Amino acid sequence: MKHCKKCSAGEVRVKILSNGFCQECEHERAWDNKTEYKRQWNTAMRMKMRQKASLEVNRKWKEKYGDASVEEVASYL
């Protein structure tokens, strides 16, 4: 019979994951880990900056070329 490494709860009471921790302890461990939280935050900020950059590029394209497509602009150059 398996037991959680942290709280010693048996598999009758909780589900034991493949890493040896129960679901509750694994959830606590994941959020207590500051590097994991920072990684998730950095990923979210990176996606936010990419969206902002995309909006800025689209705005500048609209100012310079209007509604022209990439192929139309390329044919003029």
PDB file of N, CA, C and O in Angstrom:
ATOM      1  N   MET A   1       0.837  -1.182   0.000  1.00  0.00           N
ATOM      2  CA  MET A   1       0.000   0.000   0.000  1.00  0.00           C
ATOM      3  C   MET A   1       0.883   1.248   0.000  1.00  0.00           C
ATOM      4  O   MET A   1       1.827   1.349   0.784  1.00  0.00           O
ATOM      5  N   LYS A   2       0.572   2.188  -0.878  1.00  0.00           N
ATOM      6  CA  LYS A   2       1.363   3.403  -1.007  1.00  0.00           C
ATOM      7  C   LYS A   2       0.935   4.441   0.023  1.00  0.00           C
ATOM      8  O   LYS A   2      -0.212   4.471   0.470  1.00  0.00           O
ATOM      9  N   HIS A   3       1.899   5.294   0.387  1.00  0.00           N
ATOM     10  CA  HIS A   3       1.651   6.407   1.296  1.00  0.00           C
ATOM     11  C   HIS A   3       2.275   7.656   0.709  1.00  0.00           C
ATOM     12  O   HIS A   3       3.272   7.588  -0.010  1.00  0.00           O
ATOM     13  N   CYS A   4       1.680   8.803   1.023  1.00  0.00           N
ATOM     14  CA  CYS A   4       2.226  10.088   0.591  1.00  0.00           C
ATOM     15  C   CYS A   4       3.554  10.326   1.314  1.00  0.00           C
ATOM     16  O   CYS A   4       3.675  10.034   2.504  1.00  0.00           O
ATOM     17  N   LYS A   5       4.540  10.851   0.602  1.00  0.00           N
ATOM     18  CA  LYS A   5       5.853  11.122   1.199  1.00  0.00           C
ATOM     19  C   LYS A   5       5.792  12.236   2.248  1.00  0.00           C
ATOM     20  O   LYS A   5       6.579  12.244   3.194  1.00  0.00           O
ATOM     21  N   LYS A   6       4.858  13.171   2.077  1.00  0.00           N
ATOM     22  CA  LYS A   6       4.815  14.328   2.970  1.00  0.00           C
ATOM     23  C   LYS A   6       3.873  14.124   4.153  1.00  0.00           C
ATOM     24  O   LYS A   6       4.271  14.300   5.304  1.00  0.00           O
ATOM     25  N   CYS A   7       2.629  13.753   3.871  1.00  0.00           N
ATOM     26  CA  CYS A   7       1.642  13.690   4.959  1.00  0.00           C
ATOM     27  C   CYS A   7       1.330  12.262   5.412  1.00  0.00           C
ATOM     28  O   CYS A   7       0.556  12.073   6.351  1.00  0.00           O
ATOM     29  N   SER A   8       1.912  11.268   4.772  1.00  0.00           N
ATOM     30  CA  SER A   8       1.741   9.852   5.111  1.00  0.00           C
ATOM     31  C   SER A   8       0.311   9.353   4.984  1.00  0.00           C
ATOM     32  O   SER A   8      -0.051   8.357   5.609  1.00  0.00           O
ATOM     33  N   ALA A   9      -0.505  10.027   4.189  1.00  0.00           N
ATOM     34  CA  ALA A   9      -1.875   9.569   3.955  1.00  0.00           C
ATOM     35  C   ALA A   9      -1.842   8.367   3.025  1.00  0.00           C
ATOM     36  O   ALA A   9      -1.052   8.331   2.081  1.00  0.00           O
ATOM     37  N   GLY A  10      -2.678   7.403   3.281  1.00  0.00           N
ATOM     38  CA  GLY A  10      -2.724   6.199   2.464  1.00  0.00           C
ATOM     39  C   GLY A  10      -3.544   6.391   1.206  1.00  0.00           C
ATOM     40  O   GLY A  10      -4.299   7.355   1.085  1.00  0.00           O
ATOM     41  N   GLU A  11      -3.389   5.463   0.265  1.00  0.00           N
ATOM     42  CA  GLU A  11      -4.095   5.595  -1.008  1.00  0.00           C
ATOM     43  C   GLU A  11      -5.591   5.303  -0.883  1.00  0.00           C
ATOM     44  O   GLU A  11      -6.347   5.533  -1.826  1.00  0.00           O
ATOM     45  N   VAL A  12      -6.017   4.799   0.268  1.00  0.00           N
ATOM     46  CA  VAL A  12      -7.445   4.609   0.500  1.00  0.00           C
ATOM     47  C   VAL A  12      -8.123   5.970   0.661  1.00  0.00           C
ATOM     48  O   VAL A  12      -9.242   6.177   0.192  1.00  0.00           O
ATOM     49  N   ARG A  13      -7.428   6.893   1.331  1.00  0.00           N
ATOM     50  CA  ARG A  13      -7.992   8.210   1.621  1.00  0.00           C
ATOM     51  C   ARG A  13      -7.753   9.225   0.504  1.00  0.00           C
ATOM     52  O   ARG A  13      -8.630  10.039   0.216  1.00  0.00           O
ATOM     53  N   VAL A  14      -6.591   9.189  -0.119  1.00  0.00           N
ATOM     54  CA  VAL A  14      -6.233  10.160  -1.171  1.00  0.00           C
ATOM     55  C   VAL A  14      -5.613   9.430  -2.353  1.00  0.00           C
ATOM     56  O   VAL A  14      -5.209   8.272  -2.239  1.00  0.00           O
ATOM     57  N   LYS A  15      -5.540  10.114  -3.488  1.00  0.00           N
ATOM     58  CA  LYS A  15      -4.895   9.543  -4.667  1.00  0.00           C
ATOM     59  C   LYS A  15      -3.410   9.869  -4.613  1.00  0.00           C
ATOM     60  O   LYS A  15      -3.033  11.031  -4.465  1.00  0.00           O
ATOM     61  N   ILE A  16      -2.574   8.860  -4.731  1.00  0.00           N
ATOM     62  CA  ILE A  16      -1.127   9.036  -4.715  1.00  0.00           C
ATOM     63  C   ILE A  16      -0.651   9.161  -6.162  1.00  0.00           C
ATOM     64  O   ILE A  16      -0.952   8.310  -7.000  1.00  0.00           O
ATOM     65  N   LEU A  17       0.087  10.220  -6.442  1.00  0.00           N
ATOM     66  CA  LEU A  17       0.599  10.455  -7.792  1.00  0.00           C
ATOM     67  C   LEU A  17       1.882   9.660  -8.023  1.00  0.00           C
ATOM     68  O   LEU A  17       2.422   9.057  -7.095  1.00  0.00           O
ATOM     69  N   SER A  18       2.361   9.665  -9.255  1.00  0.00           N
ATOM     70  CA  SER A  18       3.541   8.865  -9.600  1.00  0.00           C
ATOM     71  C   SER A  18       4.816   9.344  -8.902  1.00  0.00           C
ATOM     72  O   SER A  18       5.762   8.570  -8.758  1.00  0.00           O
ATOM     73  N   ASN A  19       4.856  10.616  -8.465  1.00  0.00           N
ATOM     74  CA  ASN A  19       6.045  11.123  -7.775  1.00  0.00           C
ATOM     75  C   ASN A  19       6.035  10.818  -6.275  1.00  0.00           C
ATOM     76  O   ASN A  19       6.974  11.182  -5.567  1.00  0.00           O
ATOM     77  N   GLY A  20       4.979  10.153  -5.783  1.00  0.00           N
ATOM     78  CA  GLY A  20       4.933   9.741  -4.387  1.00  0.00           C
ATOM     79  C   GLY A  20       4.185  10.677  -3.461  1.00  0.00           C
ATOM     80  O   GLY A  20       4.046  10.376  -2.276  1.00  0.00           O
ATOM     81  N   PHE A  21       3.692  11.813  -3.967  1.00  0.00           N
ATOM     82  CA  PHE A  21       2.933  12.752  -3.152  1.00  0.00           C
ATOM     83  C   PHE A  21       1.448  12.609  -3.457  1.00  0.00           C
ATOM     84  O   PHE A  21       1.074  12.192  -4.553  1.00  0.00           O
ATOM     85  N   CYS A  22       0.594  12.956  -2.484  1.00  0.00           N
ATOM     86  CA  CYS A  22      -0.840  12.972  -2.749  1.00  0.00           C
ATOM     87  C   CYS A  22      -1.162  14.270  -3.515  1.00  0.00           C
ATOM     88  O   CYS A  22      -0.316  15.158  -3.626  1.00  0.00           O
ATOM     89  N   GLN A  23      -2.362  14.364  -4.028  1.00  0.00           N
ATOM     90  CA  GLN A  23      -2.742  15.527  -4.839  1.00  0.00           C
ATOM     91  C   GLN A  23      -2.668  16.827  -4.041  1.00  0.00           C
ATOM     92  O   GLN A  23      -2.211  17.843  -4.564  1.00  0.00           O
ATOM     93  N   GLU A  24      -3.107  16.809  -2.794  1.00  0.00           N
ATOM     94  CA  GLU A  24      -3.081  18.018  -1.969  1.00  0.00           C
ATOM     95  C   GLU A  24      -1.648  18.489  -1.724  1.00  0.00           C
ATOM     96  O   GLU A  24      -1.345  19.674  -1.864  1.00  0.00           O
ATOM     97  N   CYS A  25      -0.774  17.559  -1.360  1.00  0.00           N
ATOM     98  CA  CYS A  25       0.624  17.923  -1.084  1.00  0.00           C
ATOM     99  C   CYS A  25       1.324  18.380  -2.365  1.00  0.00           C
ATOM    100  O   CYS A  25       2.142  19.299  -2.331  1.00  0.00           O
ATOM    101  N   GLU A  26       1.008  17.749  -3.480  1.00  0.00           N
ATOM    102  CA  GLU A  26       1.612  18.141  -4.750  1.00  0.00           C
ATOM    103  C   GLU A  26       1.183  19.555  -5.129  1.00  0.00           C
ATOM    104  O   GLU A  26       1.992  20.336  -5.630  1.00  0.00           O
ATOM    105  N   HIS A  27      -0.079  19.887  -4.894  1.00  0.00           N
ATOM    106  CA  HIS A  27      -0.568  21.231  -5.190  1.00  0.00           C
ATOM    107  C   HIS A  27       0.147  22.260  -4.307  1.00  0.00           C
ATOM    108  O   HIS A  27       0.579  23.304  -4.798  1.00  0.00           O
ATOM    109  N   GLU A  28       0.272  21.975  -3.025  1.00  0.00           N
ATOM    110  CA  GLU A  28       0.994  22.881  -2.116  1.00  0.00           C
ATOM    111  C   GLU A  28       2.447  23.021  -2.544  1.00  0.00           C
ATOM    112  O   GLU A  28       2.993  24.124  -2.567  1.00  0.00           O
ATOM    113  N   ARG A  29       3.061  21.910  -2.877  1.00  0.00           N
ATOM    114  CA  ARG A  29       4.468  21.904  -3.271  1.00  0.00           C
ATOM    115  C   ARG A  29       4.686  22.710  -4.548  1.00  0.00           C
ATOM    116  O   ARG A  29       5.690  23.411  -4.674  1.00  0.00           O
ATOM    117  N   ALA A  30       3.760  22.614  -5.491  1.00  0.00           N
ATOM    118  CA  ALA A  30       3.887  23.341  -6.751  1.00  0.00           C
ATOM    119  C   ALA A  30       3.802  24.847  -6.530  1.00  0.00           C
ATOM    120  O   ALA A  30       4.547  25.601  -7.157  1.00  0.00           O
ATOM    121  N   TRP A  31       2.905  25.300  -5.647  1.00  0.00           N
ATOM    122  CA  TRP A  31       2.764  26.733  -5.423  1.00  0.00           C
ATOM    123  C   TRP A  31       3.764  27.269  -4.413  1.00  0.00           C
ATOM    124  O   TRP A  31       4.031  28.470  -4.389  1.00  0.00           O
ATOM    125  N   ASP A  32       4.317  26.405  -3.583  1.00  0.00           N
ATOM    126  CA  ASP A  32       5.371  26.851  -2.682  1.00  0.00           C
ATOM    127  C   ASP A  32       6.675  27.048  -3.438  1.00  0.00           C
ATOM    128  O   ASP A  32       7.553  27.785  -2.992  1.00  0.00           O
ATOM    129  N   ASN A  33       6.797  26.401  -4.561  1.00  0.00           N
ATOM    130  CA  ASN A  33       8.002  26.497  -5.368  1.00  0.00           C
ATOM    131  C   ASN A  33       7.996  27.836  -6.107  1.00  0.00           C
ATOM    132  O   ASN A  33       7.253  28.006  -7.073  1.00  0.00           O
ATOM    133  N   LYS A  34       8.805  28.768  -5.665  1.00  0.00           N
ATOM    134  CA  LYS A  34       8.809  30.117  -6.229  1.00  0.00           C
ATOM    135  C   LYS A  34       9.270  30.135  -7.676  1.00  0.00           C
ATOM    136  O   LYS A  34       8.799  30.959  -8.460  1.00  0.00           O
ATOM    137  N   THR A  35      10.176  29.248  -8.045  1.00  0.00           N
ATOM    138  CA  THR A  35      10.661  29.252  -9.428  1.00  0.00           C
ATOM    139  C   THR A  35       9.544  28.861 -10.389  1.00  0.00           C
ATOM    140  O   THR A  35       9.479  29.384 -11.501  1.00  0.00           O
ATOM    141  N   GLU A  36       8.676  27.961  -9.982  1.00  0.00           N
ATOM    142  CA  GLU A  36       7.541  27.575 -10.830  1.00  0.00           C
ATOM    143  C   GLU A  36       6.584  28.751 -10.993  1.00  0.00           C
ATOM    144  O   GLU A  36       6.095  29.007 -12.093  1.00  0.00           O
ATOM    145  N   TYR A  37       6.317  29.464  -9.903  1.00  0.00           N
ATOM    146  CA  TYR A  37       5.431  30.624  -9.970  1.00  0.00           C
ATOM    147  C   TYR A  37       6.043  31.693 -10.872  1.00  0.00           C
ATOM    148  O   TYR A  37       5.343  32.287 -11.692  1.00  0.00           O
ATOM    149  N   LYS A  38       7.350  31.941 -10.726  1.00  0.00           N
ATOM    150  CA  LYS A  38       8.020  32.936 -11.560  1.00  0.00           C
ATOM    151  C   LYS A  38       8.006  32.520 -13.024  1.00  0.00           C
ATOM    152  O   LYS A  38       7.837  33.364 -13.904  1.00  0.00           O
ATOM    153  N   ARG A  39       8.181  31.235 -13.293  1.00  0.00           N
ATOM    154  CA  ARG A  39       8.175  30.752 -14.676  1.00  0.00           C
ATOM    155  C   ARG A  39       6.804  30.998 -15.310  1.00  0.00           C
ATOM    156  O   ARG A  39       6.712  31.448 -16.452  1.00  0.00           O
ATOM    157  N   GLN A  40       5.752  30.702 -14.566  1.00  0.00           N
ATOM    158  CA  GLN A  40       4.406  30.929 -15.086  1.00  0.00           C
ATOM    159  C   GLN A  40       4.150  32.415 -15.293  1.00  0.00           C
ATOM    160  O   GLN A  40       3.541  32.804 -16.290  1.00  0.00           O
ATOM    161  N   TRP A  41       4.603  33.245 -14.371  1.00  0.00           N
ATOM    162  CA  TRP A  41       4.416  34.682 -14.480  1.00  0.00           C
ATOM    163  C   TRP A  41       5.188  35.221 -15.679  1.00  0.00           C
ATOM    164  O   TRP A  41       4.661  36.031 -16.441  1.00  0.00           O
ATOM    165  N   ASN A  42       6.443  34.775 -15.855  1.00  0.00           N
ATOM    166  CA  ASN A  42       7.256  35.214 -16.986  1.00  0.00           C
ATOM    167  C   ASN A  42       6.631  34.808 -18.309  1.00  0.00           C
ATOM    168  O   ASN A  42       6.651  35.584 -19.264  1.00  0.00           O
ATOM    169  N   THR A  43       6.081  33.611 -18.381  1.00  0.00           N
ATOM    170  CA  THR A  43       5.419  33.155 -19.597  1.00  0.00           C
ATOM    171  C   THR A  43       4.219  34.040 -19.908  1.00  0.00           C
ATOM    172  O   THR A  43       4.017  34.430 -21.058  1.00  0.00           O
ATOM    173  N   ALA A  44       3.428  34.357 -18.901  1.00  0.00           N
ATOM    174  CA  ALA A  44       2.258  35.215 -19.102  1.00  0.00           C
ATOM    175  C   ALA A  44       2.682  36.611 -19.567  1.00  0.00           C
ATOM    176  O   ALA A  44       2.072  37.173 -20.476  1.00  0.00           O
ATOM    177  N   MET A  45       3.719  37.168 -18.951  1.00  0.00           N
ATOM    178  CA  MET A  45       4.195  38.495 -19.341  1.00  0.00           C
ATOM    179  C   MET A  45       4.767  38.486 -20.752  1.00  0.00           C
ATOM    180  O   MET A  45       4.583  39.447 -21.499  1.00  0.00           O
ATOM    181  N   ARG A  46       5.455  37.418 -21.127  1.00  0.00           N
ATOM    182  CA  ARG A  46       6.017  37.304 -22.477  1.00  0.00           C
ATOM    183  C   ARG A  46       4.891  37.276 -23.515  1.00  0.00           C
ATOM    184  O   ARG A  46       4.986  37.927 -24.556  1.00  0.00           O
ATOM    185  N   MET A  47       3.836  36.528 -23.231  1.00  0.00           N
ATOM    186  CA  MET A  47       2.701  36.478 -24.150  1.00  0.00           C
ATOM    187  C   MET A  47       2.009  37.840 -24.238  1.00  0.00           C
ATOM    188  O   MET A  47       1.579  38.252 -25.316  1.00  0.00           O
ATOM    189  N   LYS A  48       1.904  38.533 -23.112  1.00  0.00           N
ATOM    190  CA  LYS A  48       1.285  39.857 -23.094  1.00  0.00           C
ATOM    191  C   LYS A  48       2.102  40.843 -23.922  1.00  0.00           C
ATOM    192  O   LYS A  48       1.538  41.640 -24.673  1.00  0.00           O
ATOM    193  N   MET A  49       3.426  40.795 -23.790  1.00  0.00           N
ATOM    194  CA  MET A  49       4.292  41.688 -24.563  1.00  0.00           C
ATOM    195  C   MET A  49       4.221  41.374 -26.056  1.00  0.00           C
ATOM    196  O   MET A  49       4.258  42.288 -26.880  1.00  0.00           O
ATOM    197  N   ARG A  50       4.119  40.098 -26.412  1.00  0.00           N
ATOM    198  CA  ARG A  50       3.986  39.731 -27.826  1.00  0.00           C
ATOM    199  C   ARG A  50       2.691  40.268 -28.402  1.00  0.00           C
ATOM    200  O   ARG A  50       2.664  40.734 -29.541  1.00  0.00           O
ATOM    201  N   GLN A  51       1.612  40.208 -27.625  1.00  0.00           N
ATOM    202  CA  GLN A  51       0.333  40.747 -28.091  1.00  0.00           C
ATOM    203  C   GLN A  51       0.418  42.258 -28.267  1.00  0.00           C
ATOM    204  O   GLN A  51      -0.092  42.799 -29.248  1.00  0.00           O
ATOM    205  N   LYS A  52       1.061  42.941 -27.320  1.00  0.00           N
ATOM    206  CA  LYS A  52       1.214  44.386 -27.428  1.00  0.00           C
ATOM    207  C   LYS A  52       2.065  44.747 -28.643  1.00  0.00           C
ATOM    208  O   LYS A  52       1.753  45.704 -29.351  1.00  0.00           O
ATOM    209  N   ALA A  53       3.131  43.994 -28.892  1.00  0.00           N
ATOM    210  CA  ALA A  53       3.990  44.246 -30.044  1.00  0.00           C
ATOM    211  C   ALA A  53       3.231  44.014 -31.340  1.00  0.00           C
ATOM    212  O   ALA A  53       3.387  44.769 -32.300  1.00  0.00           O
ATOM    213  N   SER A  54       2.416  42.978 -31.370  1.00  0.00           N
ATOM    214  CA  SER A  54       1.621  42.688 -32.560  1.00  0.00           C
ATOM    215  C   SER A  54       0.650  43.834 -32.852  1.00  0.00           C
ATOM    216  O   SER A  54       0.487  44.229 -34.006  1.00  0.00           O
ATOM    217  N   LEU A  55       0.014  44.360 -31.826  1.00  0.00           N
ATOM    218  CA  LEU A  55      -0.897  45.491 -32.006  1.00  0.00           C
ATOM    219  C   LEU A  55      -0.146  46.718 -32.519  1.00  0.00           C
ATOM    220  O   LEU A  55      -0.651  47.436 -33.382  1.00  0.00           O
ATOM    221  N   GLU A  56       1.044  46.960 -31.998  1.00  0.00           N
ATOM    222  CA  GLU A  56       1.853  48.102 -32.419  1.00  0.00           C
ATOM    223  C   GLU A  56       2.283  47.962 -33.878  1.00  0.00           C
ATOM    224  O   GLU A  56       2.235  48.934 -34.633  1.00  0.00           O
ATOM    225  N   VAL A  57       2.699  46.766 -34.278  1.00  0.00           N
ATOM    226  CA  VAL A  57       3.101  46.522 -35.664  1.00  0.00           C
ATOM    227  C   VAL A  57       1.906  46.734 -36.587  1.00  0.00           C
ATOM    228  O   VAL A  57       2.031  47.367 -37.636  1.00  0.00           O
ATOM    229  N   ASN A  58       0.757  46.207 -36.200  1.00  0.00           N
ATOM    230  CA  ASN A  58      -0.447  46.383 -37.018  1.00  0.00           C
ATOM    231  C   ASN A  58      -0.838  47.850 -37.139  1.00  0.00           C
ATOM    232  O   ASN A  58      -1.268  48.296 -38.203  1.00  0.00           O
ATOM    233  N   ARG A  59      -0.690  48.598 -36.052  1.00  0.00           N
ATOM    234  CA  ARG A  59      -1.019  50.024 -36.073  1.00  0.00           C
ATOM    235  C   ARG A  59      -0.086  50.776 -37.014  1.00  0.00           C
ATOM    236  O   ARG A  59      -0.536  51.605 -37.805  1.00  0.00           O
ATOM    237  N   LYS A  60       1.211  50.492 -36.931  1.00  0.00           N
ATOM    238  CA  LYS A  60       2.175  51.169 -37.799  1.00  0.00           C
ATOM    239  C   LYS A  60       1.977  50.784 -39.262  1.00  0.00           C
ATOM    240  O   LYS A  60       2.132  51.619 -40.153  1.00  0.00           O
ATOM    241  N   TRP A  61       1.634  49.516 -39.507  1.00  0.00           N
ATOM    242  CA  TRP A  61       1.360  49.077 -40.881  1.00  0.00           C
ATOM    243  C   TRP A  61       0.170  49.854 -41.434  1.00  0.00           C
ATOM    244  O   TRP A  61       0.190  50.309 -42.578  1.00  0.00           O
ATOM    245  N   LYS A  62      -0.871  50.000 -40.608  1.00  0.00           N
ATOM    246  CA  LYS A  62      -2.080  50.702 -41.022  1.00  0.00           C
ATOM    247  C   LYS A  62      -1.761  52.157 -41.355  1.00  0.00           C
ATOM    248  O   LYS A  62      -2.275  52.694 -42.335  1.00  0.00           O
ATOM    249  N   GLU A  63      -0.903  52.808 -40.535  1.00  0.00           N
ATOM    250  CA  GLU A  63      -0.521  54.197 -40.786  1.00  0.00           C
ATOM    251  C   GLU A  63       0.246  54.331 -42.095  1.00  0.00           C
ATOM    252  O   GLU A  63       0.004  55.256 -42.869  1.00  0.00           O
ATOM    253  N   LYS A  64       1.162  53.416 -42.338  1.00  0.00           N
ATOM    254  CA  LYS A  64       2.058  53.546 -43.480  1.00  0.00           C
ATOM    255  C   LYS A  64       1.417  53.062 -44.781  1.00  0.00           C
ATOM    256  O   LYS A  64       1.529  53.731 -45.809  1.00  0.00           O
ATOM    257  N   TYR A  65       0.740  51.901 -44.748  1.00  0.00           N
ATOM    258  CA  TYR A  65       0.252  51.293 -45.977  1.00  0.00           C
ATOM    259  C   TYR A  65      -1.268  51.237 -46.086  1.00  0.00           C
ATOM    260  O   TYR A  65      -1.784  50.852 -47.135  1.00  0.00           O
ATOM    261  N   GLY A  66      -1.982  51.599 -45.063  1.00  0.00           N
ATOM    262  CA  GLY A  66      -3.438  51.543 -45.105  1.00  0.00           C
ATOM    263  C   GLY A  66      -3.935  50.111 -45.089  1.00  0.00           C
ATOM    264  O   GLY A  66      -3.466  49.293 -44.298  1.00  0.00           O
ATOM    265  N   ASP A  67      -4.881  49.808 -45.962  1.00  0.00           N
ATOM    266  CA  ASP A  67      -5.473  48.472 -46.007  1.00  0.00           C
ATOM    267  C   ASP A  67      -4.783  47.559 -47.008  1.00  0.00           C
ATOM    268  O   ASP A  67      -5.286  46.471 -47.288  1.00  0.00           O
ATOM    269  N   ALA A  68      -3.647  47.969 -47.554  1.00  0.00           N
ATOM    270  CA  ALA A  68      -2.952  47.161 -48.563  1.00  0.00           C
ATOM    271  C   ALA A  68      -2.414  45.874 -47.948  1.00  0.00           C
ATOM    272  O   ALA A  68      -1.983  45.856 -46.795  1.00  0.00           O
ATOM    273  N   SER A  69      -2.445  44.809 -48.727  1.00  0.00           N
ATOM    274  CA  SER A  69      -1.926  43.527 -48.253  1.00  0.00           C
ATOM    275  C   SER A  69      -0.414  43.483 -48.439  1.00  0.00           C
ATOM    276  O   SER A  69       0.165  44.368 -49.070  1.00  0.00           O
ATOM    277  N   VAL A  70       0.210  42.472 -47.901  1.00  0.00           N
ATOM    278  CA  VAL A  70       1.659  42.316 -47.993  1.00  0.00           C
ATOM    279  C   VAL A  70       2.079  42.142 -49.457  1.00  0.00           C
ATOM    280  O   VAL A  70       3.098  42.688 -49.879  1.00  0.00           O
ATOM    281  N   GLU A  71       1.293  41.380 -50.234  1.00  0.00           N
ATOM    282  CA  GLU A  71       1.619  41.134 -51.628  1.00  0.00           C
ATOM    283  C   GLU A  71       1.558  42.433 -52.438  1.00  0.00           C
ATOM    284  O   GLU A  71       2.411  42.665 -53.295  1.00  0.00           O
ATOM    285  N   GLU A  72       0.565  43.274 -52.177  1.00  0.00           N
ATOM    286  CA  GLU A  72       0.441  44.552 -52.889  1.00  0.00           C
ATOM    287  C   GLU A  72       1.638  45.461 -52.596  1.00  0.00           C
ATOM    288  O   GLU A  72       2.184  46.091 -53.502  1.00  0.00           O
ATOM    289  N   VAL A  73       2.035  45.523 -51.333  1.00  0.00           N
ATOM    290  CA  VAL A  73       3.170  46.361 -50.955  1.00  0.00           C
ATOM    291  C   VAL A  73       4.450  45.816 -51.578  1.00  0.00           C
ATOM    292  O   VAL A  73       5.287  46.582 -52.056  1.00  0.00           O
ATOM    293  N   ALA A  74       4.599  44.501 -51.573  1.00  0.00           N
ATOM    294  CA  ALA A  74       5.796  43.890 -52.152  1.00  0.00           C
ATOM    295  C   ALA A  74       5.877  44.134 -53.649  1.00  0.00           C
ATOM    296  O   ALA A  74       6.977  44.278 -54.184  1.00  0.00           O
ATOM    297  N   SER A  75       4.754  44.183 -54.333  1.00  0.00           N
ATOM    298  CA  SER A  75       4.769  44.417 -55.784  1.00  0.00           C
ATOM    299  C   SER A  75       5.175  45.854 -56.114  1.00  0.00           C
ATOM    300  O   SER A  75       5.724  46.098 -57.188  1.00  0.00           O
ATOM    301  N   TYR A  76       4.918  46.813 -55.215  1.00  0.00           N
ATOM    302  CA  TYR A  76       5.330  48.197 -55.453  1.00  0.00           C
ATOM    303  C   TYR A  76       6.808  48.396 -55.214  1.00  0.00           C
ATOM    304  O   TYR A  76       7.424  49.271 -55.823  1.00  0.00           O
ATOM    305  N   LEU A  77       7.385  47.600 -54.340  1.00  0.00           N
ATOM    306  CA  LEU A  77       8.806  47.776 -53.994  1.00  0.00           C
ATOM    307  C   LEU A  77       9.622  47.104 -54.991  1.00  0.00           C
ATOM    308  O   LEU A  77      10.850  47.123 -54.899  1.00  0.00           O
TER     309      LEU A  77
END
